[in-house]
Amino acid sequence: MGGDHGPHVTVPAALDFRREHADVRVILVGRREEIETELRRHGAAPGDGLRVEHATEVVAMDEPPAQAMRYKKDSSMRVAVNLVKAGEAHACVSAGNTGALMAISRFVLKTLPAIDRPAIASGVPNAMGGYTYVLDLGANVECTPEQLMQFGVMGAMLVTAVEGRERPRVGLLNIGVEDIKGNDTVKRAAELLRASGLNYAGNVEADDIYKGSVDVVVCDGFVGNSVLKASEGVAHMIVGFLRQEFSRNPLRRLSALIALPALRALRARMDPRNYNGAGLLGLKGIVVKSHGSADRHAFVQALRRALEVVRYDLVRHISESVARARS
């Protein structure tokens, strides 16, 4: 029910996903009448492998997380996370209020024994043709060195699950690559990461995210969220500049037609819809957060991300790896 578009996006996306993965059962959680109306619009109905779970309430996108958790115990978000807790669902995917989703998930599912705080992680495209996974992206504004080390372990496990890399390279975001750079928290986190057993590559700078120098970049949520939003802004600006320059006169419009295949390929590589779906790592269950403005294509990608980490048994791998790193 959440996000900017609600069932108009999530329901058809779920149907597309079901066509790709007929062996996966999908539970659509929310107001039954609205969901079934949307299903009929697409010539579908609840049945084998597709179930509607009724919820009477919806968490607004601007609603305070504490209020949503305390007063809306039958919200679609709460009911969906409860299904994961009860074992009726392997994962929850939501495009709704991020703060509320994190608060509800942490309250209902709890964190893993070796994890202090959950983190939000997602991949961004890099120059190597792959993705660099960054965490935390906003759940934890201030972090201890131990928490940053835990983020490194969780990020490495996520890359192994999604990309199939057994020993992903982990870097710590800093203002320089030298060991003497950074504040005391970052310096201590570097020591812990170096001793964690991870394939630790040392300090990295923000441009290394896009160079693909490492597979995982660790930072606190304030920095991570700022980097992500700035990156999205730059991408939109570049696309806008190209559109302006190619439409200045007839000759440039003609050159745009000639360059159209390359421009389309560039747009596809930079399209944030293709890497939609941020995992809430460190919980005793799988929760994936879709961008609130996600369209049908982007929400399918978030569903695919959830399936990948479920099949890898990410929760167990994170728990075991963090316990080893701590010891």
BELGI-V86431 format. One record per residue. N is the residue number from 1. RES is the residue in three letters. PHI is phi in radians with two decimals (none if undefined). NEAR is the number of other ideal C-beta (glycine too) atoms within 8 Angstrom. Layout:
# BELGI-V86431
[[N RES PHI NEAR] [N RES PHI NEAR]]
This chain:
# BELGI-V86431
[[1 MET none 13] [2 GLY -1.56 13] [3 GLY 1.46 16] [4 ASP -1.32 7] [5 HIS -2.12 9] [6 GLY 1.05 10] [7 PRO -1.07 11] [8 HIS -1.11 8] [9 VAL -1.85 14] [10 THR -1.17 14] [11 VAL -1.21 13] [12 PRO -1.09 11] [13 ALA -1.12 13] [14 ALA -1.11 12] [15 LEU -1.17 12] [16 ASP -1.07 10] [17 PHE -1.11 13] [18 ARG -1.10 12] [19 ARG -1.17 6] [20 GLU -1.30 7] [21 HIS -2.27 7] [22 ALA -1.16 6] [23 ASP -1.47 3] [24 VAL -1.72 9] [25 ARG -1.59 6] [26 VAL -2.04 10] [27 ILE -1.95 11] [28 LEU -1.62 14] [29 VAL -1.88 11] [30 GLY 2.75 13] [31 ARG -1.24 11] [32 ARG -0.97 8] [33 GLU -1.07 6] [34 GLU -1.14 11] [35 ILE -1.17 13] [36 GLU -1.20 11] [37 THR -1.10 8] [38 GLU -1.17 12] [39 LEU -1.06 14] [40 ARG -1.11 9] [41 ARG -1.05 6] [42 HIS -1.88 9] [43 GLY 1.17 4] [44 ALA -2.22 7] [45 ALA -2.72 7] [46 PRO -1.02 7] [47 GLY -3.09 5] [48 ASP -1.06 3] [49 GLY 1.48 8] [50 LEU -2.42 14] [51 ARG -2.18 8] [52 VAL -1.89 12] [53 GLU -1.90 11] [54 HIS -1.29 7] [55 ALA -2.39 15] [56 THR -1.49 5] [57 GLU -2.12 9] [58 VAL -2.31 11] [59 VAL -1.45 14] [60 ALA -1.22 7] [61 MET -1.15 10] [62 ASP -1.85 4] [63 GLU -1.39 10] [64 PRO -1.03 6] [65 PRO -0.96 12] [66 ALA -1.10 7] [67 GLN -1.17 9] [68 ALA -1.10 17] [69 MET -1.29 12] [70 ARG -1.42 6] [71 TYR -1.88 6] [72 LYS -2.10 12] [73 LYS -1.41 6] [74 ASP -2.03 8] [75 SER -1.27 12] [76 SER -1.02 15] [77 MET -1.15 16] [78 ARG -1.15 14] [79 VAL -1.11 12] [80 ALA -1.11 15] [81 VAL -1.18 16] [82 ASN -1.05 9] [83 LEU -1.11 13] [84 VAL -1.18 17] [85 LYS -1.03 9] [86 ALA -1.37 6] [87 GLY 1.45 5] [88 GLU -1.41 6] [89 ALA -2.33 9] [90 HIS -1.47 6] [91 ALA -2.72 13] [92 CYS -2.02 14] [93 VAL -2.15 12] [94 SER -2.44 13] [95 ALA -1.83 16] [96 GLY -1.43 14] [97 ASN -0.94 14] [98 THR -1.09 10] [99 GLY -1.08 8] [100 ALA -1.16 14] [101 LEU -1.10 15] [102 MET -1.14 13] [103 ALA -1.11 12] [104 ILE -1.16 14] [105 SER -1.12 15] [106 ARG -1.18 11] [107 PHE -1.23 8] [108 VAL -1.41 11] [109 LEU -1.53 13] [110 LYS 1.23 8] [111 THR -1.54 12] [112 LEU -1.12 12] [113 PRO -0.94 6] [114 ALA -1.62 8] [115 ILE -1.93 13] [116 ASP -1.37 7] [117 ARG -2.49 11] [118 PRO -1.21 13] [119 ALA -2.36 16] [120 ILE -1.71 18] [121 ALA -2.29 15] [122 SER -2.66 13] [123 GLY -1.78 9] [124 VAL -2.17 12] [125 PRO -1.17 10] [126 ASN -2.21 12] [127 ALA -1.20 6] [128 MET -1.46 6] [129 GLY 1.54 5] [130 GLY -2.09 8] [131 TYR -2.30 9] [132 THR -1.88 15] [133 TYR -1.68 14] [134 VAL -2.05 16] [135 LEU -2.73 18] [136 ASP -1.67 14] [137 LEU -1.88 14] [138 GLY 2.50 11] [139 ALA -1.35 11] [140 ASN -2.29 10] [141 VAL -1.22 6] [142 GLU -2.13 5] [143 CYS -2.33 12] [144 THR -1.52 7] [145 PRO -1.01 12] [146 GLU -1.12 8] [147 GLN -1.17 11] [148 LEU -1.12 18] [149 MET -1.09 13] [150 GLN -1.08 16] [151 PHE -1.07 15] [152 GLY -1.08 16] [153 VAL -1.13 14] [154 MET -1.11 16] [155 GLY -1.11 18] [156 ALA -1.10 15] [157 MET -1.15 13] [158 LEU -1.12 16] [159 VAL -1.10 13] [160 THR -1.08 13] [161 ALA -1.19 12] [162 VAL -1.52 12] [163 GLU -1.78 10] [164 GLY 1.37 5] [165 ARG -1.59 8] [166 GLU -1.31 5] [167 ARG -2.24 5] [168 PRO -1.12 14] [169 ARG -1.44 11] [170 VAL -2.04 16] [171 GLY -2.11 15] [172 LEU -1.87 17] [173 LEU -1.18 13] [174 ASN -2.60 11] [175 ILE -1.52 5] [176 GLY -3.05 8] [177 VAL -1.48 8] [178 GLU -1.23 6] [179 ASP -1.12 7] [180 ILE -1.40 3] [181 LYS -1.40 10] [182 GLY 1.67 10] [183 ASN -1.50 5] [184 ASP -1.10 5] [185 THR -1.10 11] [186 VAL -1.17 14] [187 LYS -1.12 10] [188 ARG -1.20 9] [189 ALA -1.08 13] [190 ALA -1.08 13] [191 GLU -1.09 9] [192 LEU -1.17 13] [193 LEU -1.16 15] [194 ARG -1.13 7] [195 ALA -1.70 6] [196 SER -1.43 11] [197 GLY 1.60 5] [198 LEU -1.31 10] [199 ASN -1.45 8] [200 TYR -1.47 12] [201 ALA -1.72 9] [202 GLY 1.62 9] [203 ASN -1.22 15] [204 VAL -2.32 14] [205 GLU -1.81 10] [206 ALA -1.05 6] [207 ASP -1.23 6] [208 ASP -1.17 12] [209 ILE -1.01 13] [210 TYR -1.60 11] [211 LYS -1.28 9] [212 GLY 1.41 10] [213 SER -1.12 8] [214 VAL -2.35 13] [215 ASP -1.59 11] [216 VAL -2.27 17] [217 VAL -2.09 15] [218 VAL -1.79 14] [219 CYS -2.82 13] [220 ASP -1.39 11] [221 GLY -1.19 15] [222 PHE -1.13 9] [223 VAL -1.18 9] [224 GLY -1.07 16] [225 ASN -1.16 10] [226 SER -1.12 8] [227 VAL -1.09 13] [228 LEU -1.10 13] [229 LYS -1.15 8] [230 ALA -1.12 8] [231 SER -1.11 11] [232 GLU -1.11 9] [233 GLY -1.11 8] [234 VAL -1.13 8] [235 ALA -1.06 10] [236 HIS -1.12 8] [237 MET -1.13 8] [238 ILE -1.09 9] [239 VAL -1.06 10] [240 GLY -1.13 8] [241 PHE -1.08 8] [242 LEU -1.06 9] [243 ARG -1.08 8] [244 GLN -1.12 8] [245 GLU -1.18 8] [246 PHE -1.34 11] [247 SER -1.95 8] [248 ARG -1.23 6] [249 ASN -2.69 5] [250 PRO -1.02 5] [251 LEU -1.12 6] [252 ARG -1.22 11] [253 ARG -1.14 10] [254 LEU -1.17 8] [255 SER -1.14 9] [256 ALA -1.14 11] [257 LEU -1.11 7] [258 ILE -1.15 6] [259 ALA -1.52 9] [260 LEU -0.96 8] [261 PRO -1.02 6] [262 ALA -1.18 7] [263 LEU -1.14 10] [264 ARG -1.14 8] [265 ALA -1.13 8] [266 LEU -1.11 8] [267 ARG -1.11 9] [268 ALA -1.13 8] [269 ARG -1.20 7] [270 MET -1.66 10] [271 ASP -1.19 7] [272 PRO -1.14 10] [273 ARG -1.10 10] [274 ASN -1.33 9] [275 TYR -2.21 11] [276 ASN -1.25 13] [277 GLY 2.00 15] [278 ALA -1.83 10] [279 GLY -1.40 15] [280 LEU -1.59 15] [281 LEU -1.52 16] [282 GLY 1.79 12] [283 LEU -1.62 15] [284 LYS -1.48 7] [285 GLY 3.00 12] [286 ILE -1.67 14] [287 VAL -2.29 16] [288 VAL -2.10 17] [289 LYS -1.75 14] [290 SER -1.54 15] [291 HIS -1.04 10] [292 GLY -1.08 11] [293 SER -1.60 6] [294 ALA -1.01 14] [295 ASP -1.63 9] [296 ARG -1.02 9] [297 HIS -1.08 8] [298 ALA -1.18 14] [299 PHE -1.21 17] [300 VAL -1.04 12] [301 GLN -1.09 13] [302 ALA -1.12 16] [303 LEU -1.14 14] [304 ARG -1.09 11] [305 ARG -1.07 13] [306 ALA -1.07 15] [307 LEU -1.10 11] [308 GLU -1.04 10] [309 VAL -1.31 15] [310 VAL -1.16 11] [311 ARG -1.14 7] [312 TYR -1.41 10] [313 ASP 1.05 7] [314 LEU -1.06 14] [315 VAL -1.02 11] [316 ARG -1.13 7] [317 HIS -1.11 12] [318 ILE -1.11 15] [319 SER -1.02 12] [320 GLU -1.19 8] [321 SER -1.23 11] [322 VAL -1.18 14] [323 ALA -1.07 10] [324 ARG -1.13 8] [325 ALA -1.13 13] [326 ARG -1.16 6] [327 SER -1.23 4]]
